[in-house]
Amino acid sequence: MKCRTDSAVSPVVGVLLMLVVTIIIAAVVSGFAGGLVSTTQKAPAANIGMELNTQANNGMGGFTKTFTFTHKSGDVLNTKDLSIITYFVATNGTIVKHEQTATSEKTGARVPWLNDVAKVGYAGSTNPRADWGNVTWSPGDVLTAQGDTQISSLLGFDITDSSYGFAPGKEIKVKILHNPSGKYIVDGKVVVQ
């Protein structure tokens, strides 16, 4: 009588196991290469109020222009990680786009700046600790660009030049980008008052 052996089963199982392991490794490598596995940073969440007032009380019996950004609630934001991108449609239809970053040129201050003596020391737009890019922006903090020069710096054009048509009623699109994640914290508009 002949004896049957199952010696061929062992090599087949071994080959199948190696094939399964190879497929799993290929899937993991493909996931990383194709962006399936995300390595980007999560964007913070914040509720930011914006107002551009051409007749704000300057506290000395007169008026000035102010562009304010109020952190109403949400995560604490490091302004060094943020960019403010503005879009303004000039009278001739040209779209003026400007990006304000932590390394943008300064006009007295890198705007918007924080006027909070308790957080940054002396008040004033010439305090570098209060500049955009140097400030940690917490709920309750108000950042400001004040006067023609600072608002012009923030928007990327001379607001006193009548050819642009900067005036009450005009809209400015504003985005605040969280650079490490590439996501927008704010994507809205402000109407000049």
N, CA and C atoms as a LAMMPS dump frame, in Angstrom:
ITEM: TIMESTEP
0
ITEM: NUMBER OF ATOMS
579
ITEM: BOX BOUNDS ff ff ff
-5.0000000000000000e+02 5.0000000000000000e+02
-5.0000000000000000e+02 5.0000000000000000e+02
-5.0000000000000000e+02 5.0000000000000000e+02
ITEM: ATOMS id mol type element x y z
1 1 1 N 0.823 -1.165 0
2 1 2 C 0 0 0
3 1 3 C 0.878 1.241 0
4 2 1 N 0.439 2.242 -0.832
5 2 2 C 1.204 3.463 -0.952
6 2 3 C 0.756 4.471 0.09
7 3 1 N 1.713 5.209 0.593
8 3 2 C 1.42 6.236 1.612
9 3 3 C 1.428 7.611 0.938
10 4 1 N 0.352 8.357 1.164
11 4 2 C 0.249 9.706 0.604
12 4 3 C 0.846 10.719 1.561
13 5 1 N 1.641 11.657 1.047
14 5 2 C 2.215 12.69 1.906
15 5 3 C 1.746 14.072 1.428
16 6 1 N 1.7 14.984 2.358
17 6 2 C 1.282 16.354 2.042
18 6 3 C 2.476 17.309 2.08
19 7 1 N 3.601 16.853 1.575
20 7 2 C 4.804 17.662 1.655
21 7 3 C 4.753 18.898 0.757
22 8 1 N 3.898 18.923 -0.248
23 8 2 C 3.823 20.065 -1.151
24 8 3 C 3.045 21.233 -0.558
25 9 1 N 2.276 21.036 0.485
26 9 2 C 1.449 22.073 1.081
27 9 3 C 2.322 23.131 1.749
28 10 1 N 3.36 22.754 2.44
29 10 2 C 4.199 23.674 3.185
30 10 3 C 4.844 24.744 2.3
31 11 1 N 5.456 24.416 1.166
32 11 2 C 6.019 25.459 0.313
33 11 3 C 4.949 26.41 -0.254
34 12 1 N 3.767 25.918 -0.558
35 12 2 C 2.699 26.756 -1.108
36 12 3 C 2.245 27.773 -0.061
37 13 1 N 2.066 27.327 1.179
38 13 2 C 1.669 28.235 2.261
39 13 3 C 2.752 29.295 2.482
40 14 1 N 3.992 28.91 2.436
41 14 2 C 5.096 29.853 2.614
42 14 3 C 5.109 30.924 1.53
43 15 1 N 4.903 30.525 0.286
44 15 2 C 4.874 31.472 -0.827
45 15 3 C 3.69 32.43 -0.676
46 16 1 N 2.533 31.911 -0.282
47 16 2 C 1.356 32.757 -0.084
48 16 3 C 1.585 33.772 1.038
49 17 1 N 2.202 33.366 2.119
50 17 2 C 2.487 34.291 3.216
51 17 3 C 3.448 35.397 2.77
52 18 1 N 4.473 35.037 2.004
53 18 2 C 5.406 36.056 1.505
54 18 3 C 4.695 37.025 0.561
55 19 1 N 3.793 36.531 -0.25
56 19 2 C 3.032 37.371 -1.159
57 19 3 C 2.143 38.356 -0.388
58 20 1 N 1.472 37.905 0.657
59 20 2 C 0.621 38.77 1.484
60 20 3 C 1.46 39.858 2.151
61 21 1 N 2.602 39.509 2.704
62 21 2 C 3.493 40.492 3.354
63 21 3 C 3.957 41.532 2.338
64 22 1 N 4.311 41.101 1.142
65 22 2 C 4.751 42.018 0.09
66 22 3 C 3.634 42.99 -0.291
67 23 1 N 2.423 42.498 -0.395
68 23 2 C 1.275 43.36 -0.748
69 23 3 C 1.026 44.398 0.356
70 24 1 N 1.117 43.999 1.605
71 24 2 C 0.911 44.928 2.725
72 24 3 C 1.984 46.012 2.72
73 25 1 N 3.23 45.63 2.527
74 25 2 C 4.324 46.616 2.488
75 25 3 C 4.12 47.575 1.317
76 26 1 N 3.726 47.067 0.156
77 26 2 C 3.488 47.916 -1.01
78 26 3 C 2.348 48.907 -0.741
79 27 1 N 1.301 48.476 -0.047
80 27 2 C 0.176 49.356 0.273
81 27 3 C 0.603 50.478 1.212
82 28 1 N 1.42 50.171 2.207
83 28 2 C 1.897 51.189 3.154
84 28 3 C 2.78 52.207 2.436
85 29 1 N 3.706 51.751 1.608
86 29 2 C 4.583 52.654 0.864
87 29 3 C 3.76 53.524 -0.078
88 30 1 N 2.801 52.936 -0.749
89 30 2 C 1.928 53.689 -1.657
90 30 3 C 1.118 54.735 -0.903
91 31 1 N 0.649 54.394 0.292
92 31 2 C -0.111 55.344 1.111
93 31 3 C 0.712 56.562 1.472
94 32 1 N 1.953 56.368 1.877
95 32 2 C 2.824 57.496 2.206
96 32 3 C 3.148 58.312 0.962
97 33 1 N 3.473 57.652 -0.126
98 33 2 C 3.851 58.346 -1.357
99 33 3 C 2.672 59.094 -1.955
100 34 1 N 1.477 58.569 -1.833
101 34 2 C 0.306 59.184 -2.425
102 34 3 C -0.394 60.173 -1.521
103 35 1 N 0.102 60.392 -0.336
104 35 2 C -0.504 61.359 0.564
105 35 3 C -1.653 60.8 1.376
106 36 1 N -1.861 59.493 1.355
107 36 2 C -2.945 58.892 2.121
108 36 3 C -2.738 59.106 3.61
109 37 1 N -1.496 58.99 4.039
110 37 2 C -1.166 59.214 5.432
111 37 3 C -0.753 60.675 5.563
112 38 1 N -1.514 61.453 6.278
113 38 2 C -1.283 62.896 6.377
114 38 3 C -0.21 63.203 7.417
115 39 1 N 0.744 64.053 7.007
116 39 2 C 1.773 64.485 7.941
117 39 3 C 1.673 65.991 8.19
118 40 1 N 0.621 66.642 7.644
119 40 2 C 0.473 68.076 7.839
120 40 3 C -0.077 68.385 9.213
121 41 1 N 0.22 69.577 9.646
122 41 2 C -0.211 70.03 10.951
123 41 3 C -1.683 70.432 10.889
124 42 1 N -2.4 70.224 11.968
125 42 2 C -3.803 70.613 12.044
126 42 3 C -3.883 72.125 12.227
127 43 1 N -4.798 72.752 11.49
128 43 2 C -4.978 74.204 11.598
129 43 3 C -5.729 74.544 12.881
130 44 1 N -5.323 75.618 13.562
131 44 2 C -6.08 76.055 14.733
132 44 3 C -7.431 76.615 14.29
133 45 1 N -8.358 76.675 15.224
134 45 2 C -9.684 77.236 14.949
135 45 3 C -9.867 78.489 15.793
136 46 1 N -10.373 79.543 15.168
137 46 2 C -10.597 80.787 15.896
138 46 3 C -11.708 81.574 15.226
139 47 1 N -12.442 82.318 16.03
140 47 2 C -13.477 83.217 15.537
141 47 3 C -12.887 84.627 15.582
142 48 1 N -12.643 85.204 14.403
143 48 2 C -12.005 86.512 14.296
144 48 3 C -13.004 87.51 13.712
145 49 1 N -13.227 88.601 14.438
146 49 2 C -14.066 89.68 13.936
147 49 3 C -13.196 90.746 13.297
148 50 1 N -13.685 91.36 12.208
149 50 2 C -12.912 92.382 11.493
150 50 3 C -13.775 93.619 11.291
151 51 1 N -13.145 94.783 11.408
152 51 2 C -13.85 96.042 11.167
153 51 3 C -12.864 97.067 10.622
154 52 1 N -13.272 97.77 9.566
155 52 2 C -12.461 98.845 9.009
156 52 3 C -13.316 100.112 9.071
157 53 1 N -12.966 100.98 10
158 53 2 C -13.744 102.18 10.279
159 53 3 C -12.933 103.411 9.887
160 54 1 N -13.474 104.214 8.972
161 54 2 C -12.764 105.415 8.524
162 54 3 C -13.008 106.611 9.434
163 55 1 N -13.925 106.477 10.406
164 55 2 C -14.254 107.578 11.317
165 55 3 C -14.177 107.129 12.775
166 56 1 N -13.137 106.365 13.134
167 56 2 C -12.983 105.882 14.509
168 56 3 C -12.51 107.022 15.413
169 57 1 N -12.985 107.025 16.624
170 57 2 C -12.58 108.03 17.611
171 57 3 C -11.121 107.773 17.974
172 58 1 N -10.302 108.82 17.866
173 58 2 C -8.882 108.649 18.174
174 58 3 C -8.557 108.876 19.645
175 59 1 N -9.573 109.158 20.472
176 59 2 C -9.367 109.361 21.907
177 59 3 C -8.879 110.754 22.264
178 60 1 N -8.693 111.608 21.269
179 60 2 C -8.214 112.978 21.518
180 60 3 C -9.16 114.01 20.901
181 61 1 N -10.413 113.618 20.716
182 61 2 C -11.407 114.536 20.171
183 61 3 C -11.462 114.561 18.656
184 62 1 N -10.721 113.694 18.011
185 62 2 C -10.716 113.649 16.549
186 62 3 C -11.044 112.258 16.04
187 63 1 N -10.796 112.06 14.766
188 63 2 C -11.105 110.781 14.135
189 63 3 C -9.882 110.252 13.395
190 64 1 N -9.837 108.943 13.247
191 64 2 C -8.775 108.291 12.495
192 64 3 C -9.345 107.044 11.837
193 65 1 N -8.612 106.486 10.903
194 65 2 C -9.007 105.225 10.273
195 65 3 C -8.4 104.083 11.086
196 66 1 N -9.189 103.051 11.359
197 66 2 C -8.665 101.87 12.054
198 66 3 C -9.184 100.597 11.394
199 67 1 N -8.305 99.635 11.267
200 67 2 C -8.665 98.298 10.796
201 67 3 C -8.359 97.373 11.97
202 68 1 N -9.399 96.821 12.578
203 68 2 C -9.207 95.985 13.768
204 68 3 C -9.55 94.529 13.482
205 69 1 N -8.79 93.668 14.134
206 69 2 C -8.992 92.218 14.095
207 69 3 C -9.162 91.763 15.537
208 70 1 N -10.363 91.317 15.89
209 70 2 C -10.665 90.918 17.268
210 70 3 C -10.746 89.405 17.352
211 71 1 N -9.909 88.813 18.2
212 71 2 C -9.934 87.363 18.443
213 71 3 C -11.051 87.106 19.452
214 72 1 N -12.203 86.656 18.953
215 72 2 C -13.38 86.495 19.811
216 72 3 C -13.358 85.193 20.617
217 73 1 N -12.902 84.112 20.002
218 73 2 C -12.849 82.823 20.708
219 73 3 C -12.018 81.845 19.887
220 74 1 N -11.653 80.747 20.543
221 74 2 C -10.919 79.69 19.846
222 74 3 C -9.509 79.512 20.371
223 75 1 N -8.672 78.941 19.523
224 75 2 C -7.294 78.619 19.887
225 75 3 C -6.414 79.865 19.946
226 76 1 N -5.382 79.795 20.762
227 76 2 C -4.351 80.838 20.788
228 76 3 C -3.562 80.708 19.486
229 77 1 N -3.268 81.847 18.853
230 77 2 C -2.596 81.854 17.552
231 77 3 C -1.234 82.526 17.648
232 78 1 N -0.224 81.902 17.09
233 78 2 C 1.093 82.532 16.959
234 78 3 C 1.105 83.268 15.638
235 79 1 N 1.201 84.594 15.677
236 79 2 C 1.136 85.361 14.435
237 79 3 C 2.33 85.094 13.526
238 80 1 N 3.413 84.544 14.056
239 80 2 C 4.549 84.193 13.189
240 80 3 C 4.179 83.078 12.213
241 81 1 N 3.119 82.326 12.52
242 81 2 C 2.666 81.238 11.654
243 81 3 C 1.551 81.66 10.703
244 82 1 N 1.159 82.938 10.752
245 82 2 C -0.013 83.389 9.997
246 82 3 C 0.355 84.404 8.923
247 83 1 N -0.441 84.43 7.87
248 83 2 C -0.373 85.462 6.837
249 83 3 C -1.766 86.039 6.664
250 84 1 N -1.841 87.374 6.545
251 84 2 C -3.107 88.023 6.212
252 84 3 C -3.046 88.355 4.73
253 85 1 N -3.996 87.823 3.967
254 85 2 C -4.045 88.055 2.53
255 85 3 C -5.298 88.88 2.248
256 86 1 N -5.099 90.037 1.585
257 86 2 C -6.228 90.914 1.285
258 86 3 C -6.375 91.072 -0.227
259 87 1 N -7.624 91.259 -0.642
260 87 2 C -7.965 91.491 -2.041
261 87 3 C -8.878 92.713 -2.105
262 88 1 N -8.508 93.69 -2.935
263 88 2 C -9.312 94.901 -3.099
264 88 3 C -9.474 95.161 -4.588
265 89 1 N -10.719 95.412 -5.019
266 89 2 C -10.97 95.71 -6.425
267 89 3 C -10.95 97.226 -6.595
268 90 1 N -9.942 97.705 -7.322
269 90 2 C -9.794 99.143 -7.558
270 90 3 C -10.857 99.626 -8.541
271 91 1 N -10.977 100.942 -8.647
272 91 2 C -11.977 101.572 -9.513
273 91 3 C -11.868 101.084 -10.958
274 92 1 N -10.656 100.855 -11.453
275 92 2 C -10.476 100.419 -12.842
276 92 3 C -10.65 98.91 -13.024
277 93 1 N -11.039 98.197 -11.962
278 93 2 C -11.277 96.754 -12.042
279 93 3 C -10.072 95.902 -11.684
280 94 1 N -8.921 96.51 -11.476
281 94 2 C -7.718 95.769 -11.09
282 94 3 C -7.883 95.227 -9.676
283 95 1 N -7.504 93.967 -9.489
284 95 2 C -7.547 93.372 -8.147
285 95 3 C -6.178 93.532 -7.513
286 96 1 N -6.144 94.218 -6.38
287 96 2 C -4.899 94.41 -5.638
288 96 3 C -4.852 93.342 -4.557
289 97 1 N -3.894 92.429 -4.688
290 97 2 C -3.704 91.365 -3.696
291 97 3 C -2.452 91.683 -2.885
292 98 1 N -2.547 91.513 -1.571
293 98 2 C -1.381 91.758 -0.722
294 98 3 C -1.331 90.706 0.373
295 99 1 N -0.117 90.294 0.715
296 99 2 C 0.083 89.314 1.791
297 99 3 C 0.97 89.915 2.868
298 100 1 N 0.456 89.942 4.081
299 100 2 C 1.197 90.448 5.24
300 100 3 C 1.684 89.239 6.041
301 101 1 N 3.003 89.153 6.232
302 101 2 C 3.585 88.019 6.946
303 101 3 C 4.437 88.525 8.112
304 102 1 N 5.028 87.603 8.825
305 102 2 C 5.886 87.946 9.959
306 102 3 C 7.174 88.638 9.511
307 103 1 N 7.465 88.596 8.212
308 103 2 C 8.687 89.23 7.714
309 103 3 C 8.396 90.384 6.758
310 104 1 N 7.141 90.812 6.694
311 104 2 C 6.789 91.939 5.817
312 104 3 C 7.477 93.212 6.283
313 105 1 N 7.604 94.151 5.351
314 105 2 C 8.216 95.441 5.657
315 105 3 C 7.423 96.157 6.745
316 106 1 N 8.153 96.894 7.584
317 106 2 C 7.522 97.628 8.68
318 106 3 C 7.286 99.083 8.284
319 107 1 N 6.139 99.615 8.734
320 107 2 C 5.853 101.047 8.6
321 107 3 C 5.616 101.562 10.016
322 108 1 N 6.681 101.729 10.749
323 108 2 C 6.562 102.037 12.183
324 108 3 C 6.356 100.74 12.94
325 109 1 N 5.296 100.028 12.597
326 109 2 C 5.002 98.711 13.174
327 109 3 C 4.723 97.756 12.021
328 110 1 N 4.905 96.462 12.268
329 110 2 C 4.44 95.472 11.295
330 110 3 C 3.005 95.194 11.681
331 111 1 N 2.101 95.676 10.869
332 111 2 C 0.677 95.673 11.21
333 111 3 C -0.003 94.378 10.816
334 112 1 N -1.108 94.082 11.496
335 112 2 C -1.674 94.79 12.639
336 112 3 C -0.866 94.508 13.9
337 113 1 N -0.872 95.46 14.818
338 113 2 C -0.102 95.36 16.053
339 113 3 C -1.026 95.286 17.261
340 114 1 N -0.49 94.782 18.357
341 114 2 C -1.254 94.6 19.594
342 114 3 C -0.946 95.739 20.552
343 115 1 N -1.984 96.445 20.979
344 115 2 C -1.844 97.533 21.943
345 115 3 C -2.333 97.017 23.293
346 116 1 N -1.48 96.278 23.981
347 116 2 C -1.833 95.686 25.276
348 116 3 C -0.596 95.745 26.172
349 117 1 N -0.576 96.751 27.055
350 117 2 C 0.581 96.988 27.924
351 117 3 C 0.91 95.761 28.765
352 118 1 N -0.106 95.058 29.248
353 118 2 C 0.121 93.891 30.111
354 118 3 C 0.858 92.772 29.365
355 119 1 N 0.62 92.62 28.061
356 119 2 C 1.231 91.533 27.298
357 119 3 C 2.564 91.897 26.66
358 120 1 N 2.672 93.118 26.125
359 120 2 C 3.849 93.446 25.319
360 120 3 C 4.645 94.632 25.836
361 121 1 N 4.301 95.14 27.002
362 121 2 C 5.029 96.285 27.526
363 121 3 C 4.364 97.575 27.109
364 122 1 N 5.165 98.606 26.872
365 122 2 C 4.594 99.923 26.601
366 122 3 C 3.685 99.904 25.372
367 123 1 N 2.658 100.738 25.427
368 123 2 C 1.711 100.843 24.328
369 123 3 C 2.321 101.675 23.219
370 124 1 N 1.96 101.378 22.015
371 124 2 C 2.429 102.168 20.893
372 124 3 C 2.827 101.316 19.716
373 125 1 N 2.695 101.887 18.555
374 125 2 C 2.962 101.139 17.329
375 125 3 C 4.449 100.974 17.04
376 126 1 N 5.32 101.573 17.853
377 126 2 C 6.761 101.429 17.624
378 126 3 C 7.404 100.388 18.541
379 127 1 N 6.604 99.622 19.24
380 127 2 C 7.103 98.572 20.116
381 127 3 C 7.2 97.279 19.307
382 128 1 N 8.402 96.791 18.968
383 128 2 C 8.52 95.591 18.136
384 128 3 C 7.894 94.347 18.755
385 129 1 N 7.775 94.308 20.075
386 129 2 C 7.13 93.15 20.718
387 129 3 C 5.646 93.073 20.389
388 130 1 N 5.069 94.206 19.932
389 130 2 C 3.645 94.259 19.603
390 130 3 C 3.38 93.972 18.126
391 131 1 N 4.431 93.833 17.321
392 131 2 C 4.287 93.668 15.87
393 131 3 C 3.674 92.328 15.485
394 132 1 N 2.98 92.346 14.335
395 132 2 C 2.507 91.114 13.7
396 132 3 C 3.73 90.23 13.45
397 133 1 N 3.644 89.001 13.841
398 133 2 C 4.77 88.075 13.717
399 133 3 C 5.493 87.861 15.032
400 134 1 N 5.349 88.803 15.979
401 134 2 C 5.974 88.679 17.295
402 134 3 C 4.952 88.417 18.4
403 135 1 N 3.679 88.515 18.072
404 135 2 C 2.611 88.462 19.072
405 135 3 C 1.972 87.079 19.125
406 136 1 N 1.649 86.646 20.333
407 136 2 C 0.784 85.494 20.526
408 136 3 C -0.621 86.06 20.709
409 137 1 N -1.526 85.671 19.82
410 137 2 C -2.865 86.274 19.714
411 137 3 C -3.858 85.395 20.443
412 138 1 N -4.351 85.869 21.564
413 138 2 C -5.261 85.1 22.424
414 138 3 C -6.679 85.644 22.32
415 139 1 N -7.677 84.819 22.697
416 139 2 C -9.045 85.323 22.724
417 139 3 C -9.13 86.587 23.58
418 140 1 N -9.828 87.584 23.061
419 140 2 C -9.952 88.872 23.732
420 140 3 C -8.996 89.92 23.209
421 141 1 N -7.916 89.512 22.543
422 141 2 C -6.927 90.457 22.007
423 141 3 C -7.445 91.12 20.739
424 142 1 N -7.128 92.409 20.604
425 142 2 C -7.488 93.18 19.416
426 142 3 C -6.198 93.664 18.758
427 143 1 N -6.019 93.314 17.49
428 143 2 C -4.879 93.789 16.706
429 143 3 C -5.364 94.898 15.79
430 144 1 N -4.52 95.922 15.594
431 144 2 C -4.95 97.129 14.905
432 144 3 C -3.931 97.615 13.889
433 145 1 N -4.436 98.116 12.766
434 145 2 C -3.677 98.955 11.839
435 145 3 C -4.387 100.294 11.906
436 146 1 N -3.631 101.358 12.152
437 146 2 C -4.259 102.653 12.413
438 146 3 C -3.667 103.743 11.532
439 147 1 N -4.545 104.534 10.923
440 147 2 C -4.097 105.637 10.083
441 147 3 C -3.839 105.203 8.654
442 148 1 N -3.675 106.206 7.784
443 148 2 C -3.497 105.957 6.355
444 148 3 C -2.286 105.083 6.05
445 149 1 N -1.143 105.371 6.691
446 149 2 C 0.099 104.655 6.38
447 149 3 C 0.013 103.181 6.757
448 150 1 N -0.476 102.888 7.96
449 150 2 C -0.54 101.493 8.408
450 150 3 C -1.575 100.69 7.626
451 151 1 N -2.741 101.264 7.365
452 151 2 C -3.761 100.542 6.608
453 151 3 C -3.285 100.338 5.167
454 152 1 N -2.615 101.33 4.596
455 152 2 C -2.035 101.173 3.256
456 152 3 C -1.026 100.032 3.235
457 153 1 N -0.222 99.93 4.27
458 153 2 C 0.767 98.859 4.383
459 153 3 C 0.09 97.489 4.453
460 154 1 N -1.001 97.408 5.207
461 154 2 C -1.721 96.138 5.36
462 154 3 C -2.417 95.724 4.065
463 155 1 N -2.944 96.697 3.317
464 155 2 C -3.7 96.38 2.101
465 155 3 C -2.84 96.329 0.844
466 156 1 N -1.633 96.913 0.904
467 156 2 C -0.734 96.841 -0.241
468 156 3 C -0.935 97.919 -1.288
469 157 1 N -1.656 98.989 -0.947
470 157 2 C -1.795 100.132 -1.858
471 157 3 C -2.068 101.381 -1.03
472 158 1 N -1.829 102.544 -1.626
473 158 2 C -2.018 103.819 -0.937
474 158 3 C -3.503 104.153 -0.894
475 159 1 N -4.101 104.056 0.279
476 159 2 C -5.548 104.284 0.382
477 159 3 C -5.919 105.749 0.18
478 160 1 N -4.94 106.657 0.208
479 160 2 C -5.232 108.081 -0.033
480 160 3 C -5.211 108.417 -1.527
481 161 1 N -4.763 107.485 -2.37
482 161 2 C -4.737 107.687 -3.815
483 161 3 C -6.149 107.432 -4.353
484 162 1 N -6.816 108.478 -4.806
485 162 2 C -8.222 108.378 -5.22
486 162 3 C -8.435 107.443 -6.406
487 163 1 N -7.397 107.141 -7.167
488 163 2 C -7.57 106.254 -8.324
489 163 3 C -7.94 104.818 -7.904
490 164 1 N -7.652 104.448 -6.661
491 164 2 C -8.032 103.117 -6.177
492 164 3 C -9.502 103.053 -5.779
493 165 1 N -10.072 104.171 -5.364
494 165 2 C -11.482 104.194 -4.991
495 165 3 C -11.765 103.662 -3.601
496 166 1 N -10.763 103.731 -2.712
497 166 2 C -10.973 103.294 -1.329
498 166 3 C -11.932 104.27 -0.645
499 167 1 N -13.076 103.771 -0.186
500 167 2 C -14.083 104.638 0.433
501 167 3 C -15.097 103.776 1.183
502 168 1 N -15.864 104.405 2.079
503 168 2 C -16.931 103.653 2.759
504 168 3 C -17.845 102.952 1.751
505 169 1 N -18.214 101.722 2.094
506 169 2 C -19.063 100.911 1.226
507 169 3 C -18.291 99.909 0.391
508 170 1 N -16.99 100.134 0.187
509 170 2 C -16.174 99.195 -0.589
510 170 3 C -15.898 97.933 0.242
511 171 1 N -15.767 96.807 -0.442
512 171 2 C -15.487 95.536 0.225
513 171 3 C -14.028 95.151 0.067
514 172 1 N -13.504 94.542 1.113
515 172 2 C -12.153 93.98 1.076
516 172 3 C -12.271 92.518 1.478
517 173 1 N -11.808 91.631 0.617
518 173 2 C -11.778 90.203 0.954
519 173 3 C -10.541 89.953 1.803
520 174 1 N -10.717 89.243 2.904
521 174 2 C -9.613 88.99 3.838
522 174 3 C -9.542 87.495 4.13
523 175 1 N -8.336 86.953 3.997
524 175 2 C -8.071 85.56 4.383
525 175 3 C -6.914 85.571 5.366
526 176 1 N -7.018 84.75 6.4
527 176 2 C -5.883 84.552 7.308
528 176 3 C -5.461 83.095 7.174
529 177 1 N -4.243 82.925 6.675
530 177 2 C -3.703 81.604 6.374
531 177 3 C -2.813 81.117 7.506
532 178 1 N -3.047 79.877 7.949
533 178 2 C -2.143 79.215 8.888
534 178 3 C -1.106 78.491 8.033
535 179 1 N 0.094 79.065 7.941
536 179 2 C 1.11 78.576 7.011
537 179 3 C 1.537 77.129 7.24
538 180 1 N 1.754 76.657 8.496
539 180 2 C 2.202 75.271 8.662
540 180 3 C 1.218 74.231 8.121
541 181 1 N -0.089 74.509 8.215
542 181 2 C -1.074 73.54 7.734
543 181 3 C -1.543 73.849 6.322
544 182 1 N -1.319 75.098 5.873
545 182 2 C -1.802 75.493 4.56
546 182 3 C -3.302 75.72 4.514
547 183 1 N -3.927 75.89 5.682
548 183 2 C -5.384 76.06 5.756
549 183 3 C -5.737 77.458 6.24
550 184 1 N -6.901 77.927 5.806
551 184 2 C -7.364 79.255 6.193
552 184 3 C -8.131 79.211 7.51
553 185 1 N -7.801 80.148 8.402
554 185 2 C -8.529 80.325 9.661
555 185 3 C -9.705 81.261 9.419
556 186 1 N -9.472 82.257 8.559
557 186 2 C -10.498 83.23 8.192
558 186 3 C -10.568 83.298 6.677
559 187 1 N -11.777 83.317 6.143
560 187 2 C -12.014 83.535 4.724
561 187 3 C -13.304 84.331 4.636
562 188 1 N -13.191 85.658 4.676
563 188 2 C -14.382 86.487 4.714
564 188 3 C -14.139 87.834 4.078
565 189 1 N -15.024 88.756 4.377
566 189 2 C -14.875 90.099 3.824
567 189 3 C -15.228 91.127 4.89
568 190 1 N -14.71 92.315 4.678
569 190 2 C -15.021 93.426 5.554
570 190 3 C -15.444 94.59 4.656
571 191 1 N -16.484 95.294 5.074
572 191 2 C -16.972 96.456 4.336
573 191 3 C -16.421 97.712 5.013
574 192 1 N -15.822 98.585 4.225
575 192 2 C -15.278 99.826 4.768
576 192 3 C -16.432 100.68 5.272
577 193 1 N -16.326 101.111 6.533
578 193 2 C -17.374 101.945 7.137
579 193 3 C -16.921 103.383 7.19
